[in-house]
Amino acid sequence: MSEELESFLTMDDFDVEGKTVLFRADINSVVINGKVQMKERIEENAKTIRELSDKGAKVVILAHQGRAGGDDFLSLEQHAQLLRRFMELRYIGDIIGPAARAAIKNLDNGEVLLLDNVRMLAEETLDKTPEEHSKSIFVRRLAPLADIYINDAFSVAHRSHASVVGFPKVLDAGVGRLMERELRALERAVHRIERPCVYVLGGVKPEEVFDIMEHILERKKIDSILTTGVIGNIFLHAKGIIPMKVDKYLFESVNRARRILENEGDRIKYPEDVAIEVKGRREEISVEKVKPEQPIYDIGKKTSAKYSEIIRNARTVIMKGPSGLYEKEAFAEGTRDIFKAISNSDAFSLLGGGHTSAAISDVGMDKRKMANAHVSLAGGAFLRYLLGKRLPGIEVLKRR
Ligand code: 3PG
């Protein structure tokens, strides 16, 4: 186990039989037309819950869906249905009221109870310290009914919310299996880097990506940054290779790209060719031929071949963000080629952030066959970890 993981208690440190375990899951899911979509978060959390239940724990699941006011802010009734594909489970549309507390007290060994969306409690999301949250009504009502708190929700560890930081202040607490895997992979990719180390950075959120780039270049533990997606276009523009309309939203990113090129130009790789749409079809052109205002939807074949070679020779690969508009099959090629290169490389790879995990299955790849890769299910927490920031939900779980 890595040095970082040695700071935590895991499920192996507890005898959970007959114990009431408050289990913080992150089953926050994509919602389309009011329907919660079944994705890995539900499947992966279900595995840990089943392990606890098989060991005779009385499992009480705390989880959220969406943010108050948003279209995806829902009760957890549909999540209960989806979780029932993996185990028997009771759902109660209550969190701290008499009904929820009676249901917790009546649990038998091995039974699982899902409470309602914890964000329905206003105090859950208040910006407070772990000490303050531990005194909330939420924690004061439920903690006395429980013996152990297990957090399997790495993807919400960047939030100092009551269900994340309040309970571990007052209960014996440890990390769940999914959290263990996430921490082990992140720790290896960020703190025990084997060189050559390559970052593949794409997607559509330049501010986030430039934060990561500046941070890793400053740490000097990076050999190449392969830019794709909007990020690649920004570098091509900053080099004066492609014309681009630079609105307010991109202005600062182009300046940051120029500064990076001045200081660290040899580590930054940008596309040689790109894919555009001509009469509804994919066409590849060299970057010098891109016309003003012409939308670029993917990296071209020469670029993915060059990038794949760099990935093949790497020992560590970190990927964030797809390489193009993968949602359209014609423009999924670049993203698929990068995933294939990662799959065929002996390098340890870490993939994550926003849509990266969804993109793997959407382009027809099987995550289970990416033997040396860890695919993080986290977005904001993944990003903050890469930036070397402390996550309140992790800090509060440290026991050694
Ligand atoms: C996520 O989806 O990244 C987590 O569930 C956290 O959700 P939040 O950004 O609404 O806190």
Residues whose N, C-alpha, C, O or C-beta is under 5 A from the ligand:
A	BS01	3PG	D26 N28 G66 R67 S155 V156 G379 G380
